[in-house]
């Protein structure tokens, strides 16, 4: 039985080392990979490029437009039968090149350009918020995987400790210093710890694989994770955060839309012209080459007060925007204060858990010395080891919780 246990420990250690091949990776590596592979961020970038093309199209659309047209018809008329000749002229040929151009106020075109700029600003802000979402998501999973790794390390430490003590206890049991039942109880504890280590290894592998999945990484290897090293950022004012900028851009959108309503009710003027060949082939068709020019003017007079209705609708949207902005400010201030309270509590719990670990380590050392002399109770030694494991896991859980809180704080403090 002891030989089998020793072999199991060696095989487990080899498997663990092979599983965690390669160099350690840090949080920055995974966040950077996730941002670079994010389809959402790429989509937002493509939308900005598309909007730049729309800006060029807008300029081109209000320039001179030139088109060619050809209209040709023949209506036979014989013995009084056929379409009215006065209308059809029998034959009509029209081969023209036409041009047209809207005459716009300069402010109208500038307002159109401003709408595209605001849209691109909104996309940039959405991209920064999306980066924050990605960073928070990846950081959270990284911390979870890091916590699993720390628990695995503690479990491996205890497994090695128990395996070493098993050899000593077996020798003492053969000399009748301890009962055989004491040895078997200790052996069961060792086997349970080995099983827990294997389960924690599987949990760490799952958490690590999910981290790769979130980052869009094709990697089946498992490396040791470095400490996240996350610290809370300096708290900026709400008006400096990217989340508040979203409300500011919404305000600019509404102002732009409100101005566009007035521009739509301004008189519209366009000039047009054409040149080419138009003939019925009736009289001197070779002389029917010519040209024409014209002017179109549209002046809005009355549309049932729709203009005021549109302005009222924009005003309602602005009131709704302000209310959402005020509510967000209240939530932001309260959430930041609450997060710092939670952070303070988590840090106090870490200090307390560290103190417990010191006492648990001292108790294990004392029991180990007594057990070597045959003066310790196996049950007391097992309880001491359990207390040590619980204290170490408490540190890991509180450390993970601390990191999670800091991740939330840093998420809301993005400039």
Secondary structure, DSSP 8 states (H G I E B T S, - for coil): -HHHHHHHHHHHHHHHHHHT-S--B-HHHHHHHHHHH-HHHHHHHHHHHHHHHHHHHHHHHTS-EEEEEEEEEE---BTTBSS-HHHH-SEEEEEEEEEEEEE--HHHHHHHHHHHHHHHHHHHHHHHHHHHHHHHHHHHHHHHHHHHHHHHHHHHHHHHHHHHHHHHHHHHHHTTSS-HHHHHHHHHHHHHHHHHHHHHHHHHHHHHHHHHHHHT--------B------------GGGSHHHHHHHHHHHHHHHHHHHHHHHTS-EEEEEEEEEEEE-SSS-GGG-EEEEEEEEEE----SSSHHHHHHHHHHHHHHHHHHHHHHHHHHHHHHHHHHHHHHHHHHHHHHHHHHHHHHHHHHHHHHHHHHHTT-S-HHHHHHHHHHHHHHHHHHHHHHHHHHHHHHHHHHHT--
